[in-house]
């Protein structure tokens, strides 16, 4: 496969990730508002850990698991900033 073809595939994936990121952040905001309205704790460390473990199991390449966990932790940290 040509380099430009591979780069085009990465560009398409990045575009899809941007759309999913925006969608996720909107939902995170809604969850934060719901929790505030219902006097629920905003942060739930146990749920975060469960989400990381559950989603890591979707990977077929086990060598990517540590990187994916780091990705999810970063995403969750950004989500927390979005709730502010």
N, C-alpha and C positions, 0 to 999 in steps of 0.2 A: 504494500500500500504506500502511496506517496505521502510525503511529509505534509503537504497542504491538505490532503484529505483527512489526515489524522487531526490536524489543527482545526479543521472545520467541524469535525466531530466533537472536539473539546469545546469549541465555541458554542455549539448547540447544547451541549450538556450544561455549560455555564449559564446559558440563557434560561434553561429549564430550572436550574437551581435558583436563579434570581427570582423567578416567578414563585417557586415553592417557598423561598425564604420570606418573601413579602406576605404570602398567604399565612405562613406559620406565625409571623410577627403580629398580624392582625388578630389571629385567634388567641395568641398569648395575651394581648392587650384585653381582649374580652374576658379571658379567664381571670386576669388580675382585677378587673372591675367587678366581676361576680364575687370574687373572694372578699374584696373590700366591702361590698354591699351586704354581704352575709357574715361579716366578722370572722372570716376564716383566715388562718395563717397564709401569708403569700408564698413563703418558701416551704418546700416539702422535699428535704434531702433524700428521704427514703424513696419517694417516687422517682426522683432524678436517677438514683442508682438503678432502680428497677427498669427504667426506660433505656438506660445505657446498656444494661445486660441483655434485655429483650431484643433490642434492635441490632446489637452486635452479632446476634445469632443468625441474622439474615445474610451475612457475608459468607461467600463460598471460599474465599481466600483467607485463611486464618492468619496469615502474615499481616493482613491489613487491619486486623481487629484493634491493636493498640492505636493506630492512626485514626481509626474511625471513632474510638472512644474519646480521643483527644478532640476530634471534630465536634462530637456531640457536647462535650463539656464546654467548648468554646461557644457553641450555638446556645446552650443553656445560659451561659454568662451574658451573652448579648441579649437574650430574652429577658433576663432580669433587669437589665438597663432599659429595655423597652417598656417595662411596666411602670417605670418612674414617671 
